[in-house]
C-alpha cells in the first residue's frame, strides 16, 4: 500500500488533532484542495516550499481511507500529485513525525514508504 505525505505546521496539526480533521493550510484552502506528495516527491517539495522552516510535522497518510475525494492530478512537469478535495480525517493519518532541520538547513526525514504511487 502506498503512503502519501503532507508537511504542515506543528500548531495546525495540533488543532487538527483536537478537531479530528485537518482542513488544510492557508495555501491548501486558497487552492481548494489539500496538497500531498509521494515518498519520491516529498523531499523536493519540502526543499521548494518549506526551505528553512522549523516547527513542522510530516504526516504519513493512508490514501485508501480518503475515498473519491482523493485525486491524482498532473502538476509540476507532468508529475501526478495526490490532491484531497475534502478535509483530512485524523483517523487516516498513520503517523505524525517531527520534521527537524539538519545542520545544513535541510529537513531530516524519517524512513518513508517507497511503494509505487497509483
N, CA, C and O atoms as a Tinker XYZ file with bonds, in Angstrom:
   472  protein
     1  N      0.852000   -1.191000    0.000000    73     2
     2  CA     0.000000    0.000000    0.000000    64     1     3
     3  C      0.889000    1.243000    0.000000    63     2     4     5
     4  O      1.864000    1.311000    0.749000    81     3
     5  N      0.564000    2.195000   -0.815000    73     3     6
     6  CA     1.304000    3.443000   -0.901000    64     5     7
     7  C      0.880000    4.379000    0.214000    63     6     8     9
     8  O     -0.300000    4.467000    0.555000    81     7
     9  N      1.838000    5.066000    0.770000    73     7    10
    10  CA     1.572000    6.119000    1.741000    64     9    11
    11  C      1.746000    7.446000    1.024000    63    10    12    13
    12  O      2.652000    7.592000    0.203000    81    11
    13  N      0.888000    8.416000    1.325000    73    11    14
    14  CA     1.084000    9.769000    0.829000    64    13    15
    15  C      1.446000   10.646000    2.016000    63    14    16    17
    16  O      1.163000   10.307000    3.165000    81    15
    17  N      2.071000   11.772000    1.725000    73    15    18
    18  CA     2.636000   12.607000    2.778000    64    17    19
    19  C      2.181000   14.052000    2.674000    63    18    20    21
    20  O      1.937000   14.579000    1.589000    81    19
    21  N      2.076000   14.672000    3.841000    73    19    22
    22  CA     1.730000   16.088000    3.950000    64    21    23
    23  C      2.646000   16.710000    4.992000    63    22    24    25
    24  O      2.798000   16.168000    6.087000    81    23
    25  N      3.247000   17.825000    4.668000    73    23    26
    26  CA     4.027000   18.599000    5.633000    64    25    27
    27  C      3.136000   19.727000    6.118000    63    26    28    29
    28  O      2.535000   20.445000    5.318000    81    27
    29  N      3.052000   19.879000    7.424000    73    27    30
    30  CA     2.272000   21.004000    7.942000    64    29    31
    31  C      2.912000   21.564000    9.207000    63    30    32    33
    32  O      3.755000   20.928000    9.838000    81    31
    33  N      2.491000   22.750000    9.547000    73    31    34
    34  CA     2.986000   23.398000   10.754000    64    33    35
    35  C      2.487000   22.631000   11.966000    63    34    36    37
    36  O      1.350000   22.160000   12.000000    81    35
    37  N      3.357000   22.514000   12.958000    73    35    38
    38  CA     3.029000   21.774000   14.173000    64    37    39
    39  C      1.749000   22.301000   14.826000    63    38    40    41
    40  O      0.925000   21.510000   15.287000    81    39
    41  N      1.571000   23.618000   14.870000    73    39    42
    42  CA     0.380000   24.204000   15.509000    64    41    43
    43  C     -0.898000   23.850000   14.748000    63    42    44    45
    44  O     -1.933000   23.599000   15.365000    81    43
    45  N     -0.834000   23.828000   13.409000    73    43    46
    46  CA    -2.012000   23.445000   12.627000    64    45    47
    47  C     -2.374000   21.986000   12.872000    63    46    48    49
    48  O     -3.552000   21.636000   12.950000    81    47
    49  N     -1.354000   21.135000   12.992000    73    47    50
    50  CA    -1.623000   19.725000   13.247000    64    49    51
    51  C     -2.206000   19.525000   14.642000    63    50    52    53
    52  O     -3.112000   18.711000   14.815000    81    51
    53  N     -1.709000   20.246000   15.631000    73    51    54
    54  CA    -2.249000   20.140000   16.996000    64    53    55
    55  C     -3.732000   20.525000   16.995000    63    54    56    57
    56  O     -4.540000   19.865000   17.648000    81    55
    57  N     -4.092000   21.574000   16.276000    73    55    58
    58  CA    -5.500000   21.986000   16.185000    64    57    59
    59  C     -6.324000   20.923000   15.469000    63    58    60    61
    60  O     -7.468000   20.667000   15.846000    81    59
    61  N     -5.752000   20.301000   14.441000    73    59    62
    62  CA    -6.461000   19.254000   13.701000    64    61    63
    63  C     -6.710000   18.040000   14.587000    63    62    64    65
    64  O     -7.780000   17.436000   14.520000    81    63
    65  N     -5.740000   17.680000   15.410000    73    63    66
    66  CA    -5.937000   16.536000   16.311000    64    65    67
    67  C     -7.109000   16.787000   17.252000    63    66    68    69
    68  O     -7.892000   15.878000   17.530000    81    67
    69  N     -7.227000   18.000000   17.736000    73    67    70
    70  CA    -8.341000   18.347000   18.616000    64    69    71
    71  C     -9.672000   18.283000   17.858000    63    70    72    73
    72  O    -10.665000   17.773000   18.376000    81    71
    73  N     -9.677000   18.801000   16.637000    73    71    74
    74  CA   -10.899000   18.839000   15.818000    64    73    75
    75  C    -11.198000   17.501000   15.153000    63    74    76    77
    76  O    -12.306000   17.283000   14.663000    81    75
    77  N    -10.207000   16.600000   15.134000    73    75    78
    78  CA   -10.304000   15.283000   14.488000    64    77    79
    79  C    -10.366000   15.373000   12.963000    63    78    80    81
    80  O    -10.754000   14.419000   12.288000    81    79
    81  N     -9.974000   16.543000   12.427000    73    79    82
    82  CA    -9.911000   16.736000   10.982000    64    81    83
    83  C     -8.961000   17.884000   10.684000    63    82    84    85
    84  O     -8.838000   18.829000   11.463000    81    83
    85  N     -8.296000   17.786000    9.545000    73    83    86
    86  CA    -7.365000   18.818000    9.096000    64    85    87
    87  C     -7.953000   19.450000    7.842000    63    86    88    89
    88  O     -8.097000   18.792000    6.811000    81    87
    89  N     -8.289000   20.720000    7.940000    73    87    90
    90  CA    -8.921000   21.430000    6.826000    64    89    91
    91  C     -7.901000   21.963000    5.825000    63    90    92    93
    92  O     -8.281000   22.507000    4.789000    81    91
    93  N     -6.616000   21.814000    6.121000    73    91    94
    94  CA    -5.568000   22.258000    5.214000    64    93    95
    95  C     -4.902000   23.535000    5.682000    63    94    96    97
    96  O     -5.395000   24.246000    6.557000    81    95
    97  N     -3.766000   23.794000    5.068000    73    95    98
    98  CA    -3.013000   25.019000    5.343000    64    97    99
    99  C     -3.679000   26.185000    4.616000    63    98   100   101
   100  O     -4.589000   25.975000    3.814000    81    99
   101  N     -3.235000   27.407000    4.889000    73    99   102
   102  CA    -3.781000   28.532000    4.110000    64   101   103
   103  C     -3.590000   28.349000    2.592000    63   102   104   105
   104  O     -4.468000   28.724000    1.815000    81   103
   105  N     -2.464000   27.783000    2.170000    73   103   106
   106  CA    -2.239000   27.541000    0.733000    64   105   107
   107  C     -3.238000   26.505000    0.214000    63   106   108   109
   108  O     -3.812000   26.675000   -0.862000    81   107
   109  N     -3.444000   25.425000    0.989000    73   107   110
   110  CA    -4.425000   24.410000    0.585000    64   109   111
   111  C     -5.812000   25.041000    0.443000    63   110   112   113
   112  O     -6.513000   24.807000   -0.542000    81   111
   113  N     -6.189000   25.826000    1.419000    73   111   114
   114  CA    -7.515000   26.440000    1.394000    64   113   115
   115  C     -7.661000   27.386000    0.207000    63   114   116   117
   116  O     -8.725000   27.452000   -0.409000    81   115
   117  N     -6.601000   28.115000   -0.113000    73   115   118
   118  CA    -6.630000   29.007000   -1.278000    64   117   119
   119  C     -6.803000   28.212000   -2.574000    63   118   120   121
   120  O     -7.540000   28.624000   -3.470000    81   119
   121  N     -6.112000   27.063000   -2.665000    73   119   122
   122  CA    -6.148000   26.264000   -3.889000    64   121   123
   123  C     -7.387000   25.368000   -3.993000    63   122   124   125
   124  O     -7.689000   24.861000   -5.073000    81   123
   125  N     -8.101000   25.170000   -2.887000    73   123   126
   126  CA    -9.331000   24.378000   -2.912000    64   125   127
   127  C     -9.125000   22.892000   -2.712000    63   126   128   129
   128  O    -10.062000   22.114000   -2.891000    81   127
   129  N     -7.921000   22.475000   -2.347000    73   127   130
   130  CA    -7.634000   21.072000   -2.055000    64   129   131
   131  C     -6.385000   20.990000   -1.179000    63   130   132   133
   132  O     -5.595000   21.932000   -1.115000    81   131
   133  N     -6.219000   19.853000   -0.509000    73   131   134
   134  CA    -5.032000   19.636000    0.315000    64   133   135
   135  C     -3.966000   18.979000   -0.553000    63   134   136   137
   136  O     -4.200000   17.942000   -1.173000    81   135
   137  N     -2.798000   19.599000   -0.585000    73   135   138
   138  CA    -1.657000   19.104000   -1.355000    64   137   139
   139  C     -0.968000   17.968000   -0.601000    63   138   140   141
   140  O     -0.684000   18.086000    0.591000    81   139
   141  N     -0.702000   16.870000   -1.305000    73   139   142
   142  CA     0.079000   15.759000   -0.768000    64   141   143
   143  C      1.207000   15.455000   -1.736000    63   142   144   145
   144  O      1.233000   15.954000   -2.861000    81   143
   145  N      2.137000   14.630000   -1.281000    73   143   146
   146  CA     3.229000   14.144000   -2.125000    64   145   147
   147  C      3.442000   12.674000   -1.833000    63   146   148   149
   148  O      3.046000   12.172000   -0.782000    81   147
   149  N      4.077000   11.983000   -2.781000    73   147   150
   150  CA     4.505000   10.614000   -2.540000    64   149   151
   151  C      5.896000   10.666000   -1.904000    63   150   152   153
   152  O      6.495000   11.734000   -1.777000    81   151
   153  N      6.394000    9.503000   -1.512000    73   151   154
   154  CA     7.742000    9.425000   -0.944000    64   153   155
   155  C      8.780000    9.928000   -1.945000    63   154   156   157
   156  O      9.773000   10.542000   -1.553000    81   155
   157  N      8.559000    9.675000   -3.222000    73   155   158
   158  CA     9.508000   10.100000   -4.248000    64   157   159
   159  C      9.535000   11.615000   -4.424000    63   158   160   161
   160  O     10.522000   12.156000   -4.923000    81   159
   161  N      8.481000   12.300000   -4.030000    73   159   162
   162  CA     8.348000   13.739000   -4.268000    64   161   163
   163  C      8.525000   14.607000   -3.028000    63   162   164   165
   164  O      8.827000   15.795000   -3.151000    81   163
   165  N      8.346000   14.046000   -1.845000    73   163   166
   166  CA     8.206000   14.868000   -0.637000    64   165   167
   167  C      9.454000   15.677000   -0.301000    63   166   168   169
   168  O      9.339000   16.827000    0.121000    81   167
   169  N     10.625000   15.111000   -0.474000    73   167   170
   170  CA    11.834000   15.863000   -0.113000    64   169   171
   171  C     12.038000   17.055000   -1.042000    63   170   172   173
   172  O     12.425000   18.130000   -0.584000    81   171
   173  N     11.785000   16.886000   -2.325000    73   171   174
   174  CA    11.887000   18.007000   -3.267000    64   173   175
   175  C     10.825000   19.058000   -2.960000    63   174   176   177
   176  O     11.091000   20.256000   -3.055000    81   175
   177  N      9.619000   18.614000   -2.591000    73   175   178
   178  CA     8.560000   19.565000   -2.228000    64   177   179
   179  C      8.948000   20.367000   -0.997000    63   178   180   181
   180  O      8.712000   21.573000   -0.934000    81   179
   181  N      9.545000   19.692000   -0.016000    73   179   182
   182  CA     9.989000   20.394000    1.201000    64   181   183
   183  C     11.042000   21.431000    0.856000    63   182   184   185
   184  O     10.982000   22.561000    1.342000    81   183
   185  N     12.012000   21.061000    0.019000    73   183   186
   186  CA    13.077000   21.990000   -0.359000    64   185   187
   187  C     12.525000   23.191000   -1.125000    63   186   188   189
   188  O     13.007000   24.313000   -0.968000    81   187
   189  N     11.515000   22.946000   -1.948000    73   187   190
   190  CA    10.946000   24.021000   -2.763000    64   189   191
   191  C     10.007000   24.937000   -1.975000    63   190   192   193
   192  O     10.062000   26.158000   -2.122000    81   191
   193  N      9.149000   24.349000   -1.140000    73   191   194
   194  CA     8.081000   25.126000   -0.498000    64   193   195
   195  C      8.284000   25.390000    0.989000    63   194   196   197
   196  O      7.621000   26.264000    1.547000    81   195
   197  N      9.187000   24.656000    1.647000    73   195   198
   198  CA     9.332000   24.774000    3.104000    64   197   199
   199  C     10.777000   25.004000    3.545000    63   198   200   201
   200  O     11.109000   24.801000    4.713000    81   199
   201  N     11.619000   25.417000    2.633000    73   199   202
   202  CA    13.041000   25.583000    2.915000    64   201   203
   203  C     13.271000   26.426000    4.168000    63   202   204   205
   204  O     12.777000   27.548000    4.278000    81   203
   205  N     14.030000   25.865000    5.107000    73   203   206
   206  CA    14.412000   26.579000    6.322000    64   205   207
   207  C     13.318000   26.726000    7.365000    63   206   208   209
   208  O     13.569000   27.309000    8.421000    81   207
   209  N     12.115000   26.223000    7.116000    73   207   210
   210  CA    11.025000   26.369000    8.084000    64   209   211
   211  C     11.146000   25.331000    9.194000    63   210   212   213
   212  O     11.357000   24.146000    8.939000    81   211
   213  N     11.010000   25.796000   10.409000    73   211   214
   214  CA    11.041000   24.925000   11.585000    64   213   215
   215  C      9.616000   24.678000   12.065000    63   214   216   217
   216  O      8.658000   25.225000   11.518000    81   215
   217  N      9.492000   23.846000   13.097000    73   215   218
   218  CA     8.200000   23.536000   13.723000    64   217   219
   219  C      7.211000   22.917000   12.747000    63   218   220   221
   220  O      6.037000   23.285000   12.708000    81   219
   221  N      7.711000   21.963000   11.956000    73   219   222
   222  CA     6.870000   21.251000   11.005000    64   221   223
   223  C      6.735000   19.795000   11.424000    63   222   224   225
   224  O      7.577000   19.255000   12.143000    81   223
   225  N      5.653000   19.169000   10.955000    73   223   226
   226  CA     5.465000   17.731000   11.130000    64   225   227
   227  C      5.211000   17.118000    9.757000    63   226   228   229
   228  O      4.691000   17.767000    8.849000    81   227
   229  N      5.589000   15.859000    9.635000    73   227   230
   230  CA     5.349000   15.094000    8.427000    64   229   231
   231  C      4.235000   14.109000    8.731000    63   230   232   233
   232  O      4.375000   13.257000    9.608000    81   231
   233  N      3.131000   14.225000    8.008000    73   231   234
   234  CA     2.004000   13.315000    8.172000    64   233   235
   235  C      2.123000   12.203000    7.143000    63   234   236   237
   236  O      2.282000   12.463000    5.951000    81   235
   237  N      2.047000   10.971000    7.606000    73   235   238
   238  CA     2.006000    9.797000    6.731000    64   237   239
   239  C      0.558000    9.343000    6.686000    63   238   240   241
   240  O     -0.012000    8.973000    7.712000    81   239
   241  N     -0.037000    9.370000    5.511000    73   239   242
   242  CA    -1.480000    9.194000    5.352000    64   241   243
   243  C     -1.788000    7.945000    4.524000    63   242   244   245
   244  O     -1.119000    7.662000    3.530000    81   243
   245  N     -2.806000    7.212000    4.949000    73   243   246
   246  CA    -3.305000    6.042000    4.230000    64   245   247
   247  C     -4.307000    6.524000    3.185000    63   246   248   249
   248  O     -5.417000    6.923000    3.539000    81   247
   249  N     -3.934000    6.493000    1.903000    73   247   250
   250  CA    -4.840000    7.026000    0.886000    64   249   251
   251  C     -6.116000    6.206000    0.699000    63   250   252   253
   252  O     -7.105000    6.716000    0.173000    81   251
   253  N     -6.104000    4.950000    1.121000    73   251   254
   254  CA    -7.307000    4.126000    0.950000    64   253   255
   255  C     -8.450000    4.598000    1.848000    63   254   256   257
   256  O     -9.597000    4.198000    1.647000    81   255
   257  N     -8.155000    5.430000    2.819000    73   255   258
   258  CA    -9.184000    5.925000    3.732000    64   257   259
   259  C     -9.790000    7.250000    3.270000    63   258   260   261
   260  O    -10.611000    7.838000    3.974000    81   259
   261  N     -9.388000    7.718000    2.087000    73   259   262
   262  CA    -9.822000    9.046000    1.641000    64   261   263
   263  C    -10.901000    9.014000    0.564000    63   262   264   265
   264  O    -11.473000   10.054000    0.236000    81   263
   265  N    -11.183000    7.858000    0.021000    73   263   266
   266  CA   -12.273000    7.721000   -0.942000    64   265   267
   267  C    -12.068000    8.524000   -2.212000    63   266   268   269
   268  O    -10.943000    8.814000   -2.617000    81   267
   269  N    -13.187000    8.874000   -2.829000    73   267   270
   270  CA   -13.175000    9.572000   -4.112000    64   269   271
   271  C    -12.721000   11.028000   -4.017000    63   270   272   273
   272  O    -12.483000   11.673000   -5.038000    81   271
   273  N    -12.602000   11.541000   -2.804000    73   271   274
   274  CA   -12.144000   12.928000   -2.645000    64   273   275
   275  C    -10.662000   13.069000   -2.963000    63   274   276   277
   276  O    -10.175000   14.182000   -3.162000    81   275
   277  N     -9.931000   11.939000   -3.013000    73   275   278
   278  CA    -8.513000   11.961000   -3.364000    64   277   279
   279  C     -8.383000   11.774000   -4.870000    63   278   280   281
   280  O     -8.893000   10.809000   -5.441000    81   279
   281  N     -7.689000   12.719000   -5.501000    73   279   282
   282  CA    -7.480000   12.653000   -6.947000    64   281   283
   283  C     -5.994000   12.821000   -7.243000    63   282   284   285
   284  O     -5.305000   13.631000   -6.621000    81   283
   285  N     -5.521000   12.040000   -8.204000    73   283   286
   286  CA    -4.136000   12.148000   -8.658000    64   285   287
   287  C     -4.139000   13.029000   -9.896000    63   286   288   289
   288  O     -4.696000   12.659000  -10.930000    81   287
   289  N     -3.505000   14.212000   -9.788000    73   287   290
   290  CA    -3.576000   15.194000  -10.864000    64   289   291
   291  C     -2.180000   15.660000  -11.269000    63   290   292   293
   292  O     -1.262000   15.716000  -10.451000    81   291
   293  N     -2.045000   15.992000  -12.545000    73   291   294
   294  CA    -0.769000   16.491000  -13.045000    64   293   295
   295  C     -0.447000   17.837000  -12.435000    63   294   296   297
   296  O     -1.309000   18.695000  -12.248000    81   295
   297  N      0.837000   17.985000  -12.131000    73   295   298
   298  CA     1.326000   19.243000  -11.584000    64   297   299
   299  C      2.659000   19.541000  -12.259000    63   298   300   301
   300  O      2.768000   19.483000  -13.483000    81   299
   301  N      3.668000   19.859000  -11.458000    73   299   302
   302  CA     4.988000   20.210000  -11.986000    64   301   303
   303  C      5.500000   19.189000  -12.997000    63   302   304   305
   304  O      5.588000   18.001000  -12.687000    81   303
   305  N      5.830000   19.632000  -14.172000    73   303   306
   306  CA     6.474000   18.797000  -15.171000    64   305   307
   307  C      5.709000   17.542000  -15.543000    63   306   308   309
   308  O      6.314000   16.554000  -15.957000    81   307
   309  N      4.392000   17.561000  -15.403000    73   307   310
   310  CA     3.594000   16.403000  -15.764000    64   309   311
   311  C      3.548000   15.311000  -14.715000    63   310   312   313
   312  O      2.931000   14.270000  -14.943000    81   311
   313  N      4.189000   15.520000  -13.561000    73   311   314
   314  CA     4.161000   14.536000  -12.473000    64   313   315
   315  C      2.791000   14.573000  -11.817000    63   314   316   317
   316  O      2.229000   15.646000  -11.599000    81   315
   317  N      2.254000   13.397000  -11.503000    73   315   318
   318  CA     0.937000   13.323000  -10.860000    64   317   319
   319  C      1.100000   13.387000   -9.340000    63   318   320   321
   320  O      1.845000   12.607000   -8.748000    81   319
   321  N      0.395000   14.325000   -8.727000    73   319   322
   322  CA     0.410000   14.507000   -7.281000    64   321   323
   323  C     -0.972000   14.189000   -6.714000    63   322   324   325
   324  O     -1.983000   14.429000   -7.374000    81   323
   325  N     -1.023000   13.651000   -5.496000    73   323   326
   326  CA    -2.316000   13.424000   -4.851000    64   325   327
   327  C     -2.867000   14.718000   -4.245000    63   326   328   329
   328  O     -2.167000   15.431000   -3.527000    81   327
   329  N     -4.118000   15.000000   -4.546000    73   327   330
   330  CA    -4.822000   16.176000   -4.015000    64   329   331
   331  C     -6.116000   15.704000   -3.365000    63   330   332   333
   332  O     -6.850000   14.901000   -3.940000    81   331
   333  N     -6.391000   16.202000   -2.169000    73   331   334
   334  CA    -7.598000   15.826000   -1.447000    64   333   335
   335  C     -8.596000   16.973000   -1.460000    63   334   336   337
   336  O     -8.314000   18.058000   -0.953000    81   335
   337  N     -9.761000   16.727000   -2.042000    73   335   338
   338  CA   -10.828000   17.725000   -2.135000    64   337   339
   339  C    -11.825000   17.551000   -0.995000    63   338   340   341
   340  O    -13.032000   17.464000   -1.218000    81   339
   341  N    -11.313000   17.503000    0.207000    73   339   342
   342  CA   -12.113000   17.379000    1.432000    64   341   343
   343  C    -11.162000   17.591000    2.596000    63   342   344   345
   344  O     -9.947000   17.672000    2.412000    81   343
   345  N    -11.716000   17.678000    3.784000    73   343   346
   346  CA   -10.865000   17.728000    4.978000    64   345   347
   347  C    -10.235000   16.349000    5.191000    63   346   348   349
   348  O    -10.830000   15.324000    4.859000    81   347
   349  N     -9.043000   16.343000    5.740000    73   347   350
   350  CA    -8.338000   15.102000    6.043000    64   349   351
   351  C     -8.771000   14.593000    7.409000    63   350   352   353
   352  O     -8.537000   15.274000    8.407000    81   351
   353  N     -9.394000   13.423000    7.493000    73   351   354
   354  CA    -9.745000   12.887000    8.814000    64   353   355
   355  C     -8.469000   12.432000    9.535000    63   354   356   357
   356  O     -7.613000   11.774000    8.944000    81   355
   357  N     -8.360000   12.781000   10.781000    73   355   358
   358  CA    -7.185000   12.405000   11.572000    64   357   359
   359  C     -7.025000   10.886000   11.595000    63   358   360   361
   360  O     -5.905000   10.386000   11.699000    81   359
   361  N     -8.113000   10.160000   11.502000    73   359   362
   362  CA    -8.060000    8.693000   11.517000    64   361   363
   363  C     -7.314000    8.114000   10.316000    63   362   364   365
   364  O     -6.903000    6.955000   10.363000    81   363
   365  N     -7.125000    8.883000    9.240000    73   363   366
   366  CA    -6.395000    8.410000    8.061000    64   365   367
   367  C     -4.888000    8.605000    8.195000    63   366   368   369
   368  O     -4.121000    8.136000    7.354000    81   367
   369  N     -4.468000    9.290000    9.245000    73   367   370
   370  CA    -3.042000    9.582000    9.443000    64   369   371
   371  C     -2.408000    8.447000   10.229000    63   370   372   373
   372  O     -2.750000    8.214000   11.389000    81   371
   373  N     -1.474000    7.738000    9.585000    73   371   374
   374  CA    -0.770000    6.620000   10.225000    64   373   375
   375  C      0.264000    7.102000   11.229000    63   374   376   377
   376  O      0.472000    6.478000   12.269000    81   375
   377  N      0.912000    8.221000   10.910000    73   375   378
   378  CA     1.967000    8.752000   11.779000    64   377   379
   379  C      2.108000   10.244000   11.545000    63   378   380   381
   380  O      1.889000   10.741000   10.440000    81   379
   381  N      2.476000   10.941000   12.594000    73   379   382
   382  CA     2.806000   12.364000   12.526000    64   381   383
   383  C      4.161000   12.513000   13.204000    63   382   384   385
   384  O      4.270000   12.413000   14.426000    81   383
   385  N      5.185000   12.750000   12.406000    73   383   386
   386  CA     6.563000   12.798000   12.904000    64   385   387
   387  C      7.114000   14.213000   12.819000    63   386   388   389
   388  O      6.836000   14.929000   11.857000    81   387
   389  N      7.897000   14.624000   13.819000    73   387   390
   390  CA     8.575000   15.917000   13.707000    64   389   391
   391  C      9.463000   15.927000   12.460000    63   390   392   393
   392  O     10.011000   14.895000   12.075000    81   391
   393  N      9.598000   17.075000   11.843000    73   391   394
   394  CA    10.427000   17.227000   10.658000    64   393   395
   395  C     11.484000   18.299000   10.960000    63   394   396   397
   396  O     11.359000   19.452000   10.546000    81   395
   397  N     12.521000   17.890000   11.687000    73   395   398
   398  CA    13.528000   18.880000   12.116000    64   397   399
   399  C     14.423000   19.328000   10.966000    63   398   400   401
   400  O     14.505000   18.684000    9.920000    81   399
   401  N     15.087000   20.452000   11.201000    73   399   402
   402  CA    16.080000   20.940000   10.262000    64   401   403
   403  C     17.437000   20.378000   10.655000    63   402   404   405
   404  O     17.785000   20.360000   11.836000    81   403
   405  N     18.196000   19.924000    9.683000    73   403   406
   406  CA    19.551000   19.462000    9.922000    64   405   407
   407  C     20.508000   20.644000    9.950000    63   406   408   409
   408  O     20.103000   21.779000    9.703000    81   407
   409  N     21.779000   20.380000   10.251000    73   407   410
   410  CA    22.767000   21.461000   10.320000    64   409   411
   411  C     22.944000   22.203000    8.993000    63   410   412   413
   412  O     23.397000   23.348000    8.977000    81   411
   413  N     22.588000   21.556000    7.888000    73   411   414
   414  CA    22.696000   22.194000    6.573000    64   413   415
   415  C     21.439000   22.987000    6.204000    63   414   416   417
   416  O     21.364000   23.562000    5.118000    81   415
   417  N     20.448000   23.018000    7.111000    73   415   418
   418  CA    19.214000   23.760000    6.861000    64   417   419
   419  C     18.163000   22.985000    6.092000    63   418   420   421
   420  O     17.076000   23.498000    5.826000    81   419
   421  N     18.485000   21.739000    5.730000    73   419   422
   422  CA    17.508000   20.889000    5.037000    64   421   423
   423  C     16.757000   20.051000    6.061000    63   422   424   425
   424  O     17.287000   19.748000    7.129000    81   423
   425  N     15.540000   19.681000    5.741000    73   423   426
   426  CA    14.743000   18.868000    6.654000    64   425   427
   427  C     15.277000   17.440000    6.712000    63   426   428   429
   428  O     15.723000   16.882000    5.710000    81   427
   429  N     15.220000   16.871000    7.899000    73   427   430
   430  CA    15.665000   15.497000    8.123000    64   429   431
   431  C     14.425000   14.621000    8.176000    63   430   432   433
   432  O     13.607000   14.739000    9.088000    81   431
   433  N     14.291000   13.739000    7.190000    73   431   434
   434  CA    13.101000   12.907000    7.054000    64   433   435
   435  C     13.275000   11.564000    7.744000    63   434   436   437
   436  O     14.368000   10.997000    7.748000    81   435
   437  N     12.194000   11.056000    8.328000    73   435   438
   438  CA    12.216000    9.677000    8.836000    64   437   439
   439  C     12.169000    8.729000    7.643000    63   438   440   441
   440  O     11.998000    9.190000    6.514000    81   439
   441  N     12.315000    7.417000    7.850000    73   439   442
   442  CA    12.160000    6.479000    6.742000    64   441   443
   443  C     10.766000    6.630000    6.111000    63   442   444   445
   444  O      9.766000    6.786000    6.811000    81   443
   445  N     10.727000    6.579000    4.786000    73   443   446
   446  CA     9.484000    6.769000    4.042000    64   445   447
   447  C      9.067000    5.481000    3.356000    63   446   448   449
   448  O      9.906000    4.655000    3.000000    81   447
   449  N      7.765000    5.317000    3.174000    73   447   450
   450  CA     7.200000    4.188000    2.416000    64   449   451
   451  C      7.461000    4.462000    0.943000    63   450   452   453
   452  O      6.916000    5.412000    0.382000    81   451
   453  N      8.280000    3.647000    0.322000    73   451   454
   454  CA     8.664000    3.859000   -1.077000    64   453   455
   455  C      7.789000    3.099000   -2.058000    63   454   456   457
   456  O      8.190000    2.897000   -3.204000    81   455
   457  N      6.594000    2.667000   -1.635000    73   455   458
   458  CA     5.683000    1.949000   -2.536000    64   457   459
   459  C      5.369000    2.776000   -3.766000    63   458   460   461
   460  O      5.441000    4.005000   -3.736000    81   459
   461  N      5.024000    2.106000   -4.833000    73   459   462
   462  CA     4.727000    2.798000   -6.099000    64   461   463
   463  C      3.409000    3.566000   -5.996000    63   462   464   465
   464  O      2.435000    3.048000   -5.450000    81   463
   465  N      3.370000    4.801000   -6.518000    73   463   466
   466  CA     2.110000    5.559000   -6.499000    64   465   467
   467  C      1.095000    4.939000   -7.445000    63   466   468   469
   468  O      1.442000    4.143000   -8.318000    81   467
   469  N     -0.166000    5.318000   -7.257000    73   467   470
   470  CA    -1.236000    4.813000   -8.131000    64   469   471
   471  C     -1.109000    5.368000   -9.523000    63   470   472
   472  O     -1.923000    5.051000  -10.390000    81   471
